[in-house]
Amino acid sequence: MQSAVCPGSFDPLHNGHVEVIARASNLFDEVIVAVSANMHKSPLFSLDERIAMAQETFSYFRGITVKPLGGGLLTDFCRAQGATAVVKGLRGPQDLEYERPMATMNRHLSGLETIYLQADGRYTHLSSTLIKEVHSLGGDVSEMVPRAVHRRLTDRSADRPADRSADR
Ligand code: PNS
């Protein structure tokens, strides 16, 4: 059985991620979505929320499971899961520049291979950062994220209404 890991912070998961992970699941018997604690960024959603959104979204897919990446190395996580490859989506050259050193480091550490899937043209403009910004400024992101994510984004804005003081 061939397993692959799709790692990321997924803060939040968007439809570009979903499309790449779904395509990865056509290539491997099992795909593990590994949600990172995101040590270099301050995430909008907690790890538990990011895992819950991914679990809800991928519950409709066969062969895809969601797990926390944990606090260790991705190479150790992949070994523990019996995964032979990491799968990442590429929107453009800037993604390759970002991914290349990590892929090389992972191969150096343990021989772990990284496979890149070209993002579908419908999703190359999507990023978690832009989606959070557009949503926080009142833009409609409902076609860019899974329903589980949109619901939580909407719940959050209901909890914390936007500051309209500058409108006056
Ligand atoms: O979505 P992101 O934030 O770009 O994902 C980055 C991630 C989680 C894939 C990367 O930070 C990672 O692999 N973290 C695990 C710790 C590790 O192995 N670090 C060395 C990477 S070469």
Backbone and ligand atoms as CSV (ligand in chain L), in Angstrom:
chain,resi,resn,atom,element,x,y,z
A,1,MET,N,N,0.845,-1.195,0.000
A,1,MET,CA,C,0.000,0.000,0.000
A,1,MET,C,C,0.881,1.247,0.000
A,2,GLN,N,N,0.645,2.133,-0.933
A,2,GLN,CA,C,1.447,3.348,-1.064
A,2,GLN,C,C,0.719,4.517,-0.405
A,3,SER,N,N,1.416,5.160,0.559
A,3,SER,CA,C,0.809,6.306,1.247
A,3,SER,C,C,1.619,7.563,0.989
A,4,ALA,N,N,0.911,8.687,0.943
A,4,ALA,CA,C,1.569,9.989,0.794
A,4,ALA,C,C,1.015,10.940,1.844
A,5,VAL,N,N,1.827,11.930,2.159
A,5,VAL,CA,C,1.410,12.943,3.133
A,5,VAL,C,C,1.277,14.286,2.423
A,6,CYS,N,N,0.177,14.986,2.692
A,6,CYS,CA,C,0.001,16.375,2.229
A,6,CYS,C,C,0.066,17.262,3.469
A,7,PRO,N,N,1.230,17.876,3.725
A,7,PRO,CA,C,1.360,18.669,4.948
A,7,PRO,C,C,1.055,20.149,4.697
A,8,GLY,N,N,0.672,20.846,5.759
A,8,GLY,CA,C,0.469,22.289,5.618
A,8,GLY,C,C,-0.152,22.852,6.869
A,9,SER,N,N,-0.222,24.180,6.917
A,9,SER,CA,C,-0.869,24.782,8.080
A,9,SER,C,C,-2.380,24.921,7.863
A,10,PHE,N,N,-2.820,25.040,6.625
A,10,PHE,CA,C,-4.255,25.032,6.302
A,10,PHE,C,C,-5.045,26.001,7.179
A,11,ASP,N,N,-4.605,27.259,7.173
A,11,ASP,CA,C,-5.227,28.278,8.051
A,11,ASP,C,C,-5.892,29.376,7.234
A,12,PRO,N,N,-7.029,29.097,6.599
A,12,PRO,CA,C,-7.733,27.833,6.589
A,12,PRO,C,C,-7.491,27.061,5.277
A,13,LEU,N,N,-8.004,25.826,5.282
A,13,LEU,CA,C,-8.056,25.003,4.066
A,13,LEU,C,C,-8.862,25.760,3.014
A,14,HIS,N,N,-8.404,25.743,1.736
A,14,HIS,CA,C,-9.223,26.349,0.674
A,14,HIS,C,C,-9.386,25.360,-0.484
A,15,ASN,N,N,-10.156,25.757,-1.487
A,15,ASN,CA,C,-10.498,24.807,-2.543
A,15,ASN,C,C,-9.295,24.393,-3.396
A,16,GLY,N,N,-8.257,25.237,-3.420
A,16,GLY,CA,C,-7.031,24.841,-4.130
A,16,GLY,C,C,-6.360,23.680,-3.426
A,17,HIS,N,N,-6.302,23.750,-2.077
A,17,HIS,CA,C,-5.757,22.618,-1.315
A,17,HIS,C,C,-6.597,21.359,-1.588
A,18,VAL,N,N,-7.916,21.522,-1.501
A,18,VAL,CA,C,-8.809,20.354,-1.621
A,18,VAL,C,C,-8.603,19.673,-2.969
A,19,GLU,N,N,-8.480,20.491,-4.036
A,19,GLU,CA,C,-8.351,19.913,-5.374
A,19,GLU,C,C,-7.042,19.119,-5.509
A,20,VAL,N,N,-5.951,19.669,-4.973
A,20,VAL,CA,C,-4.654,18.981,-5.070
A,20,VAL,C,C,-4.680,17.693,-4.240
A,21,ILE,N,N,-5.255,17.768,-3.039
A,21,ILE,CA,C,-5.285,16.585,-2.156
A,21,ILE,C,C,-6.175,15.493,-2.775
A,22,ALA,N,N,-7.278,15.909,-3.398
A,22,ALA,CA,C,-8.157,14.930,-4.063
A,22,ALA,C,C,-7.406,14.253,-5.217
A,23,ARG,N,N,-6.632,15.036,-5.982
A,23,ARG,CA,C,-5.859,14.433,-7.091
A,23,ARG,C,C,-4.775,13.510,-6.546
A,24,ALA,N,N,-4.166,13.884,-5.405
A,24,ALA,CA,C,-3.155,13.008,-4.791
A,24,ALA,C,C,-3.791,11.669,-4.422
A,25,SER,N,N,-5.040,11.713,-3.996
A,25,SER,CA,C,-5.706,10.469,-3.570
A,25,SER,C,C,-6.004,9.550,-4.762
A,26,ASN,N,N,-5.930,10.099,-5.998
A,26,ASN,CA,C,-6.057,9.230,-7.180
A,26,ASN,C,C,-4.739,8.523,-7.497
A,27,LEU,N,N,-3.649,9.028,-6.928
A,27,LEU,CA,C,-2.321,8.470,-7.227
A,27,LEU,C,C,-1.832,7.510,-6.152
A,28,PHE,N,N,-2.376,7.653,-4.941
A,28,PHE,CA,C,-1.912,6.843,-3.800
A,28,PHE,C,C,-3.095,6.107,-3.182
A,29,ASP,N,N,-2.783,4.972,-2.515
A,29,ASP,CA,C,-3.849,4.221,-1.839
A,29,ASP,C,C,-4.390,5.025,-0.672
A,30,GLU,N,N,-3.470,5.727,0.010
A,30,GLU,CA,C,-3.879,6.483,1.196
A,30,GLU,C,C,-3.185,7.838,1.176
A,31,VAL,N,N,-3.927,8.894,1.493
A,31,VAL,CA,C,-3.332,10.226,1.632
A,31,VAL,C,C,-3.626,10.722,3.042
A,32,ILE,N,N,-2.566,11.159,3.713
A,32,ILE,CA,C,-2.717,11.690,5.069
A,32,ILE,C,C,-2.514,13.199,5.002
A,33,VAL,N,N,-3.543,13.934,5.370
A,33,VAL,CA,C,-3.436,15.391,5.437
A,33,VAL,C,C,-2.879,15.709,6.821
A,34,ALA,N,N,-1.649,16.256,6.855
A,34,ALA,CA,C,-0.968,16.501,8.135
A,34,ALA,C,C,-1.030,17.992,8.442
A,35,VAL,N,N,-1.787,18.320,9.483
A,35,VAL,CA,C,-2.019,19.732,9.813
A,35,VAL,C,C,-0.969,20.174,10.822
A,36,SER,N,N,-0.189,21.186,10.407
A,36,SER,CA,C,0.932,21.618,11.260
A,36,SER,C,C,0.459,22.612,12.317
A,37,ALA,N,N,1.191,22.613,13.440
A,37,ALA,CA,C,0.847,23.542,14.518
A,37,ALA,C,C,1.192,24.977,14.124
A,38,ASN,N,N,1.960,25.144,13.038
A,38,ASN,CA,C,2.221,26.480,12.489
A,38,ASN,C,C,3.085,27.331,13.419
A,39,MET,N,N,4.304,26.835,13.684
A,39,MET,CA,C,5.128,27.487,14.704
A,39,MET,C,C,5.664,28.857,14.285
A,40,HIS,N,N,5.707,29.157,12.963
A,40,HIS,CA,C,6.269,30.442,12.529
A,40,HIS,C,C,5.205,31.511,12.317
A,41,LYS,N,N,3.935,31.158,12.421
A,41,LYS,CA,C,2.884,32.126,12.130
A,41,LYS,C,C,1.921,32.158,13.303
A,42,SER,N,N,1.106,33.238,13.430
A,42,SER,CA,C,0.049,33.176,14.442
A,42,SER,C,C,-1.254,32.900,13.714
A,43,PRO,N,N,-1.720,31.672,13.798
A,43,PRO,CA,C,-2.863,31.264,12.986
A,43,PRO,C,C,-4.169,31.914,13.429
A,44,LEU,N,N,-5.074,32.098,12.478
A,44,LEU,CA,C,-6.419,32.587,12.803
A,44,LEU,C,C,-7.192,31.485,13.535
A,45,PHE,N,N,-7.068,30.252,13.036
A,45,PHE,CA,C,-7.797,29.126,13.621
A,45,PHE,C,C,-6.840,28.255,14.442
A,46,SER,N,N,-7.349,27.734,15.553
A,46,SER,CA,C,-6.536,26.843,16.376
A,46,SER,C,C,-6.260,25.546,15.602
A,47,LEU,N,N,-5.286,24.795,16.083
A,47,LEU,CA,C,-4.975,23.510,15.447
A,47,LEU,C,C,-6.211,22.613,15.426
A,48,ASP,N,N,-6.932,22.569,16.549
A,48,ASP,CA,C,-8.124,21.715,16.619
A,48,ASP,C,C,-9.173,22.143,15.595
A,49,GLU,N,N,-9.337,23.462,15.435
A,49,GLU,CA,C,-10.321,23.946,14.453
A,49,GLU,C,C,-9.886,23.596,13.030
A,50,ARG,N,N,-8.579,23.756,12.758
A,50,ARG,CA,C,-8.092,23.460,11.404
A,50,ARG,C,C,-8.227,21.970,11.089
A,51,ILE,N,N,-7.980,21.138,12.105
A,51,ILE,CA,C,-8.153,19.693,11.910
A,51,ILE,C,C,-9.638,19.374,11.693
A,52,ALA,N,N,-10.505,19.975,12.496
A,52,ALA,CA,C,-11.950,19.697,12.384
A,52,ALA,C,C,-12.479,20.104,11.000
A,53,MET,N,N,-12.038,21.258,10.501
A,53,MET,CA,C,-12.510,21.709,9.181
A,53,MET,C,C,-12.046,20.754,8.087
A,54,ALA,N,N,-10.788,20.279,8.212
A,54,ALA,CA,C,-10.266,19.352,7.198
A,54,ALA,C,C,-10.978,18.000,7.309
A,55,GLN,N,N,-11.211,17.539,8.547
A,55,GLN,CA,C,-11.891,16.237,8.710
A,55,GLN,C,C,-13.295,16.278,8.120
A,56,GLU,N,N,-13.990,17.367,8.390
A,56,GLU,CA,C,-15.361,17.494,7.860
A,56,GLU,C,C,-15.329,17.507,6.329
A,57,THR,N,N,-14.400,18.253,5.773
A,57,THR,CA,C,-14.320,18.377,4.309
A,57,THR,C,C,-13.974,17.032,3.663
A,58,PHE,N,N,-12.981,16.331,4.221
A,58,PHE,CA,C,-12.513,15.105,3.561
A,58,PHE,C,C,-13.303,13.864,3.973
A,59,SER,N,N,-14.299,14.048,4.858
A,59,SER,CA,C,-15.132,12.895,5.216
A,59,SER,C,C,-15.908,12.395,3.993
A,60,TYR,N,N,-16.028,13.251,2.966
A,60,TYR,CA,C,-16.752,12.861,1.745
A,60,TYR,C,C,-15.839,12.155,0.741
A,61,PHE,N,N,-14.534,12.021,1.059
A,61,PHE,CA,C,-13.568,11.424,0.114
A,61,PHE,C,C,-13.096,10.078,0.660
A,62,ARG,N,N,-12.803,9.150,-0.273
A,62,ARG,CA,C,-12.249,7.869,0.159
A,62,ARG,C,C,-10.732,7.922,0.185
A,63,GLY,N,N,-10.114,7.307,1.192
A,63,GLY,CA,C,-8.654,7.187,1.201
A,63,GLY,C,C,-7.925,8.419,1.690
A,64,ILE,N,N,-8.656,9.373,2.278
A,64,ILE,CA,C,-7.999,10.583,2.804
A,64,ILE,C,C,-8.288,10.676,4.299
A,65,THR,N,N,-7.212,10.752,5.099
A,65,THR,CA,C,-7.397,10.934,6.541
A,65,THR,C,C,-6.670,12.212,6.962
A,66,VAL,N,N,-7.072,12.740,8.101
A,66,VAL,CA,C,-6.504,14.000,8.592
A,66,VAL,C,C,-5.886,13.740,9.958
A,67,LYS,N,N,-4.630,14.200,10.139
A,67,LYS,CA,C,-3.945,14.005,11.430
A,67,LYS,C,C,-3.155,15.252,11.775
A,68,PRO,N,N,-2.899,15.465,13.067
A,68,PRO,CA,C,-1.979,16.556,13.423
A,68,PRO,C,C,-0.558,16.150,13.052
A,69,LEU,N,N,0.206,17.106,12.518
A,69,LEU,CA,C,1.593,16.808,12.137
A,69,LEU,C,C,2.471,16.604,13.370
A,70,GLY,N,N,2.061,17.227,14.483
A,70,GLY,CA,C,2.864,17.082,15.707
A,70,GLY,C,C,4.020,18.067,15.710
A,71,GLY,N,N,4.830,17.990,16.765
A,71,GLY,CA,C,5.880,18.996,16.915
A,71,GLY,C,C,7.227,18.598,16.337
A,72,GLY,N,N,7.290,17.458,15.649
A,72,GLY,CA,C,8.586,16.970,15.164
A,72,GLY,C,C,8.791,17.231,13.684
A,73,LEU,N,N,9.749,16.517,13.139
A,73,LEU,CA,C,10.071,16.665,11.719
A,73,LEU,C,C,9.034,15.974,10.840
A,74,LEU,N,N,8.808,16.573,9.681
A,74,LEU,CA,C,7.908,15.952,8.700
A,74,LEU,C,C,8.448,14.581,8.280
A,75,THR,N,N,9.768,14.463,8.159
A,75,THR,CA,C,10.356,13.179,7.737
A,75,THR,C,C,10.049,12.077,8.772
A,76,ASP,N,N,10.090,12.442,10.070
A,76,ASP,CA,C,9.783,11.449,11.120
A,76,ASP,C,C,8.301,11.073,11.083
A,77,PHE,N,N,7.458,12.095,10.846
A,77,PHE,CA,C,6.007,11.825,10.745
A,77,PHE,C,C,5.745,10.859,9.585
A,78,CYS,N,N,6.381,11.126,8.429
A,78,CYS,CA,C,6.147,10.269,7.253
A,78,CYS,C,C,6.623,8.845,7.524
A,79,ARG,N,N,7.767,8.718,8.178
A,79,ARG,CA,C,8.281,7.381,8.486
A,79,ARG,C,C,7.301,6.648,9.406
A,80,ALA,N,N,6.823,7.354,10.447
A,80,ALA,CA,C,5.899,6.727,11.408
A,80,ALA,C,C,4.589,6.306,10.729
A,81,GLN,N,N,4.196,7.061,9.696
A,81,GLN,CA,C,2.940,6.737,8.999
A,81,GLN,C,C,3.157,5.732,7.863
A,82,GLY,N,N,4.423,5.412,7.581
A,82,GLY,CA,C,4.714,4.505,6.463
A,82,GLY,C,C,4.504,5.170,5.112
A,83,ALA,N,N,4.626,6.499,5.074
A,83,ALA,CA,C,4.411,7.227,3.811
A,83,ALA,C,C,5.731,7.379,3.066
A,84,THR,N,N,5.680,7.204,1.749
A,84,THR,CA,C,6.908,7.248,0.955
A,84,THR,C,C,7.078,8.578,0.231
A,85,ALA,N,N,6.078,9.428,0.256
A,85,ALA,CA,C,6.188,10.689,-0.490
A,85,ALA,C,C,5.361,11.777,0.177
A,86,VAL,N,N,5.801,13.003,-0.119
A,86,VAL,CA,C,5.037,14.194,0.255
A,86,VAL,C,C,4.462,14.746,-1.043
A,87,VAL,N,N,3.219,15.188,-1.023
A,87,VAL,CA,C,2.626,15.804,-2.219
A,87,VAL,C,C,2.295,17.253,-1.907
A,88,LYS,N,N,2.728,18.155,-2.788
A,88,LYS,CA,C,2.473,19.589,-2.633
A,88,LYS,C,C,1.898,20.127,-3.934
A,89,GLY,N,N,1.061,21.146,-3.828
A,89,GLY,CA,C,0.547,21.826,-5.019
A,89,GLY,C,C,1.409,23.036,-5.327
A,90,LEU,N,N,1.557,23.323,-6.615
A,90,LEU,CA,C,2.315,24.514,-7.033
A,90,LEU,C,C,1.394,25.443,-7.811
A,91,ARG,N,N,1.247,26.682,-7.317
A,91,ARG,CA,C,0.450,27.667,-8.063
A,91,ARG,C,C,1.303,28.374,-9.099
A,92,GLY,N,N,2.590,28.510,-8.824
A,92,GLY,CA,C,3.470,29.223,-9.747
A,92,GLY,C,C,4.899,29.128,-9.255
A,93,PRO,N,N,5.819,29.880,-9.925
A,93,PRO,CA,C,7.248,29.752,-9.610
A,93,PRO,C,C,7.585,30.121,-8.172
A,94,GLN,N,N,6.817,31.058,-7.591
A,94,GLN,CA,C,7.139,31.451,-6.207
A,94,GLN,C,C,6.886,30.293,-5.243
A,95,ASP,N,N,5.921,29.449,-5.539
A,95,ASP,CA,C,5.688,28.263,-4.696
A,95,ASP,C,C,6.857,27.291,-4.803
A,96,LEU,N,N,7.378,27.135,-6.031
A,96,LEU,CA,C,8.505,26.212,-6.201
A,96,LEU,C,C,9.725,26.716,-5.424
A,97,GLU,N,N,9.955,28.028,-5.479
A,97,GLU,CA,C,11.088,28.599,-4.737
A,97,GLU,C,C,10.943,28.343,-3.235
A,98,TYR,N,N,9.705,28.437,-2.723
A,98,TYR,CA,C,9.432,28.204,-1.303
A,98,TYR,C,C,9.600,26.728,-0.942
A,99,GLU,N,N,9.126,25.858,-1.834
A,99,GLU,CA,C,9.098,24.425,-1.532
A,99,GLU,C,C,10.463,23.757,-1.727
A,100,ARG,N,N,11.249,24.262,-2.693
A,100,ARG,CA,C,12.468,23.561,-3.097
A,100,ARG,C,C,13.428,23.265,-1.928
A,101,PRO,N,N,13.751,24.271,-1.076
A,101,PRO,CA,C,14.686,23.940,0.014
A,101,PRO,C,C,14.118,22.910,0.983
A,102,MET,N,N,12.814,22.966,1.244
A,102,MET,CA,C,12.212,21.981,2.171
A,102,MET,C,C,12.270,20.585,1.553
A,103,ALA,N,N,11.954,20.500,0.249
A,103,ALA,CA,C,11.983,19.191,-0.422
A,103,ALA,C,C,13.399,18.624,-0.410
A,104,THR,N,N,14.392,19.498,-0.666
A,104,THR,CA,C,15.782,19.035,-0.708
A,104,THR,C,C,16.234,18.599,0.680
A,105,MET,N,N,15.834,19.396,1.701
A,105,MET,CA,C,16.188,19.045,3.081
A,105,MET,C,C,15.555,17.701,3.468
A,106,ASN,N,N,14.303,17.514,3.130
A,106,ASN,CA,C,13.621,16.262,3.498
A,106,ASN,C,C,14.269,15.054,2.820
A,107,ARG,N,N,14.705,15.253,1.553
A,107,ARG,CA,C,15.353,14.141,0.853
A,107,ARG,C,C,16.729,13.870,1.459
A,108,HIS,N,N,17.416,14.963,1.839
A,108,HIS,CA,C,18.726,14.817,2.491
A,108,HIS,C,C,18.582,14.055,3.814
A,109,LEU,N,N,17.549,14.422,4.599
A,109,LEU,CA,C,17.384,13.825,5.933
A,109,LEU,C,C,17.048,12.341,5.866
A,110,SER,N,N,16.155,11.983,4.929
A,110,SER,CA,C,15.664,10.588,4.985
A,110,SER,C,C,15.345,9.970,3.630
A,111,GLY,N,N,15.684,10.672,2.549
A,111,GLY,CA,C,15.360,10.116,1.231
A,111,GLY,C,C,13.903,10.323,0.849
A,112,LEU,N,N,13.157,11.058,1.686
A,112,LEU,CA,C,11.733,11.285,1.402
A,112,LEU,C,C,11.574,12.112,0.119
A,113,GLU,N,N,10.771,11.637,-0.803
A,113,GLU,CA,C,10.553,12.344,-2.069
A,113,GLU,C,C,9.375,13.312,-1.954
A,114,THR,N,N,9.473,14.434,-2.660
A,114,THR,CA,C,8.354,15.368,-2.761
A,114,THR,C,C,7.847,15.363,-4.201
A,115,ILE,N,N,6.542,15.222,-4.344
A,115,ILE,CA,C,5.909,15.226,-5.668
A,115,ILE,C,C,5.073,16.487,-5.772
A,116,TYR,N,N,5.246,17.230,-6.858
A,116,TYR,CA,C,4.490,18.473,-7.043
A,116,TYR,C,C,3.358,18.243,-8.039
A,117,LEU,N,N,2.189,18.728,-7.680
A,117,LEU,CA,C,1.070,18.727,-8.626
A,117,LEU,C,C,0.784,20.168,-9.008
A,118,GLN,N,N,0.690,20.432,-10.301
A,118,GLN,CA,C,0.376,21.785,-10.756
A,118,GLN,C,C,-1.065,22.127,-10.362
A,119,ALA,N,N,-1.219,23.249,-9.679
A,119,ALA,CA,C,-2.573,23.652,-9.262
A,119,ALA,C,C,-3.437,23.905,-10.495
A,120,ASP,N,N,-4.690,23.555,-10.396
A,120,ASP,CA,C,-5.644,23.822,-11.464
A,120,ASP,C,C,-5.763,25.346,-11.650
A,121,GLY,N,N,-5.891,25.772,-12.891
A,121,GLY,CA,C,-5.949,27.204,-13.214
A,121,GLY,C,C,-7.054,27.957,-12.476
A,122,ARG,N,N,-8.095,27.244,-12.081
A,122,ARG,CA,C,-9.203,27.913,-11.370
A,122,ARG,C,C,-8.800,28.353,-9.972
A,123,TYR,N,N,-7.669,27.816,-9.477
A,123,TYR,CA,C,-7.339,28.043,-8.071
A,123,TYR,C,C,-5.982,28.720,-7.859
A,124,THR,N,N,-5.299,29.124,-8.927
A,124,THR,CA,C,-3.921,29.611,-8.755
A,124,THR,C,C,-3.860,30.954,-8.018
A,125,HIS,N,N,-4.994,31.656,-7.930
A,125,HIS,CA,C,-5.004,32.948,-7.214
A,125,HIS,C,C,-5.359,32.774,-5.739
A,126,LEU,N,N,-5.690,31.565,-5.320
A,126,LEU,CA,C,-6.146,31.362,-3.932
A,126,LEU,C,C,-4.964,31.181,-2.986
A,127,SER,N,N,-5.044,31.854,-1.851
A,127,SER,CA,C,-4.110,31.589,-0.751
A,127,SER,C,C,-4.903,31.796,0.541
A,128,SER,N,N,-4.484,31.097,1.590
A,128,SER,CA,C,-5.188,31.245,2.872
A,128,SER,C,C,-5.123,32.699,3.329
A,129,THR,N,N,-3.967,33.333,3.114
A,129,THR,CA,C,-3.781,34.724,3.557
A,129,THR,C,C,-4.761,35.658,2.842
A,130,LEU,N,N,-4.850,35.540,1.511
A,130,LEU,CA,C,-5.754,36.428,0.762
A,130,LEU,C,C,-7.210,36.169,1.136
A,131,ILE,N,N,-7.552,34.907,1.321
A,131,ILE,CA,C,-8.935,34.566,1.663
A,131,ILE,C,C,-9.318,35.196,3.005
A,132,LYS,N,N,-8.401,35.130,3.987
A,132,LYS,CA,C,-8.685,35.742,5.300
A,132,LYS,C,C,-8.845,37.253,5.155
A,133,GLU,N,N,-7.994,37.867,4.324
A,133,GLU,CA,C,-8.074,39.325,4.160
A,133,GLU,C,C,-9.389,39.721,3.478
A,134,VAL,N,N,-9.705,39.043,2.387
A,134,VAL,CA,C,-10.927,39.384,1.636
A,134,VAL,C,C,-12.151,39.201,2.529
A,135,HIS,N,N,-12.186,38.071,3.242
A,135,HIS,CA,C,-13.340,37.812,4.112
A,135,HIS,C,C,-13.440,38.867,5.214
A,136,SER,N,N,-12.302,39.226,5.811
A,136,SER,CA,C,-12.347,40.177,6.940
A,136,SER,C,C,-12.794,41.565,6.480
A,137,LEU,N,N,-12.636,41.840,5.171
A,137,LEU,CA,C,-13.056,43.143,4.649
A,137,LEU,C,C,-14.436,43.078,3.994
A,138,GLY,N,N,-15.131,41.970,4.202
A,138,GLY,CA,C,-16.517,41.870,3.750
A,138,GLY,C,C,-16.694,41.240,2.385
A,139,GLY,N,N,-15.600,40.734,1.768
A,139,GLY,CA,C,-15.730,40.091,0.455
A,139,GLY,C,C,-16.291,38.682,0.574
A,140,ASP,N,N,-16.864,38.205,-0.538
A,140,ASP,CA,C,-17.498,36.883,-0.552
A,140,ASP,C,C,-16.470,35.816,-0.951
A,141,VAL,N,N,-16.146,34.929,-0.031
A,141,VAL,CA,C,-15.173,33.865,-0.325
A,141,VAL,C,C,-15.857,32.489,-0.383
A,142,SER,N,N,-17.189,32.494,-0.460
A,142,SER,CA,C,-17.920,31.226,-0.343
A,142,SER,C,C,-17.571,30.234,-1.455
A,143,GLU,N,N,-17.121,30.743,-2.626
A,143,GLU,CA,C,-16.776,29.815,-3.714
A,143,GLU,C,C,-15.313,29.406,-3.665
A,144,MET,N,N,-14.604,29.886,-2.657
A,144,MET,CA,C,-13.156,29.623,-2.593
A,144,MET,C,C,-12.774,28.630,-1.502
A,145,VAL,N,N,-13.687,28.361,-0.597
A,145,VAL,CA,C,-13.372,27.491,0.545
A,145,VAL,C,C,-14.466,26.434,0.709
A,146,PRO,N,N,-14.127,25.300,1.327
A,146,PRO,CA,C,-15.159,24.296,1.614
A,146,PRO,C,C,-16.213,24.860,2.576
A,147,ARG,N,N,-17.376,24.222,2.583
A,147,ARG,CA,C,-18.482,24.721,3.420
A,147,ARG,C,C,-18.107,24.775,4.904
A,148,ALA,N,N,-17.358,23.747,5.359
A,148,ALA,CA,C,-16.964,23.695,6.786
A,148,ALA,C,C,-16.122,24.906,7.164
A,149,VAL,N,N,-15.343,25.399,6.218
A,149,VAL,CA,C,-14.492,26.562,6.478
A,149,VAL,C,C,-15.328,27.835,6.418
A,150,HIS,N,N,-16.173,27.934,5.411
A,150,HIS,CA,C,-16.974,29.157,5.262
A,150,HIS,C,C,-17.849,29.378,6.491
A,151,ARG,N,N,-18.395,28.282,6.995
A,151,ARG,CA,C,-19.256,28.390,8.176
A,151,ARG,C,C,-18.467,28.967,9.359
A,152,ARG,N,N,-17.244,28.454,9.558
A,152,ARG,CA,C,-16.458,28.950,10.699
A,152,ARG,C,C,-15.982,30.389,10.485
A,153,LEU,N,N,-15.653,30.731,9.243
A,153,LEU,CA,C,-15.262,32.131,8.972
A,153,LEU,C,C,-16.437,33.052,9.291
A,154,THR,N,N,-17.619,32.635,8.892
A,154,THR,CA,C,-18.814,33.458,9.108
A,154,THR,C,C,-19.130,33.552,10.602
A,155,ASP,N,N,-19.012,32.430,11.309
A,155,ASP,CA,C,-19.258,32.434,12.765
A,155,ASP,C,C,-18.309,33.402,13.456
A,156,ARG,N,N,-17.053,33.396,13.008
A,156,ARG,CA,C,-16.054,34.264,13.621
A,156,ARG,C,C,-16.408,35.726,13.416
A,157,SER,N,N,-16.854,36.093,12.186
A,157,SER,CA,C,-17.156,37.510,11.957
A,157,SER,C,C,-18.414,37.919,12.704
A,158,ALA,N,N,-19.317,36.945,12.968
A,158,ALA,CA,C,-20.502,37.282,13.775
A,158,ALA,C,C,-20.085,37.541,15.231
A,159,ASP,N,N,-19.079,36.747,15.694
A,159,ASP,CA,C,-18.590,36.940,17.071
A,159,ASP,C,C,-17.905,38.289,17.228
A,160,ARG,N,N,-17.118,38.649,16.172
A,160,ARG,CA,C,-16.335,39.896,16.244
A,160,ARG,C,C,-16.719,40.774,15.070
A,161,PRO,N,N,-17.770,41.622,15.211
A,161,PRO,CA,C,-18.193,42.443,14.084
A,161,PRO,C,C,-17.072,43.383,13.642
A,162,ALA,N,N,-17.007,43.645,12.325
A,162,ALA,CA,C,-15.941,44.505,11.788
A,162,ALA,C,C,-16.038,45.901,12.397
A,163,ASP,N,N,-14.885,46.552,12.583
A,163,ASP,CA,C,-14.833,47.915,13.117
A,163,ASP,C,C,-15.248,48.880,12.011
A,164,ARG,N,N,-16.404,49.489,12.175
A,164,ARG,CA,C,-16.927,50.386,11.141
A,164,ARG,C,C,-16.657,51.846,11.470
A,165,SER,N,N,-15.836,52.119,12.478
A,165,SER,CA,C,-15.652,53.495,12.923
A,165,SER,C,C,-15.117,54.386,11.804
A,166,ALA,N,N,-14.296,53.785,10.886
A,166,ALA,CA,C,-13.713,54.585,9.820
A,166,ALA,C,C,-14.758,54.976,8.760
A,167,ASP,N,N,-15.935,54.307,8.790
A,167,ASP,CA,C,-16.968,54.593,7.772
A,167,ASP,C,C,-17.675,55.915,8.054
A,168,ARG,N,N,-17.597,56.351,9.298
A,168,ARG,CA,C,-18.408,57.521,9.660
A,168,ARG,C,C,-17.873,58.818,9.040
L,1,PNS,O1,O,1.444,25.412,4.787
L,1,PNS,P1,P,2.855,25.663,5.213
L,1,PNS,O2,O,2.874,26.549,6.441
L,1,PNS,O3,O,3.694,26.210,4.111
L,1,PNS,O4,O,3.484,24.239,5.623
L,1,PNS,C1,C,4.828,24.142,6.019
L,1,PNS,C2,C,5.136,22.729,6.549
L,1,PNS,C3,C,4.178,22.348,7.657
L,1,PNS,C4,C,4.991,21.728,5.422
L,1,PNS,C5,C,6.608,22.759,7.068
L,1,PNS,O5,O,6.766,23.812,7.963
L,1,PNS,C6,C,7.027,21.456,7.751
L,1,PNS,O6,O,7.314,20.481,7.091
L,1,PNS,N1,N,7.036,21.471,9.106
L,1,PNS,C7,C,7.406,20.306,9.912
L,1,PNS,C8,C,8.747,20.524,10.645
L,1,PNS,C9,C,9.889,20.171,9.724
L,1,PNS,O7,O,10.042,19.058,9.266
L,1,PNS,N2,N,10.705,21.197,9.396
L,1,PNS,C10,C,11.774,21.072,8.459
L,1,PNS,C11,C,11.233,21.226,7.051
L,1,PNS,S1,S,12.450,20.938,5.832
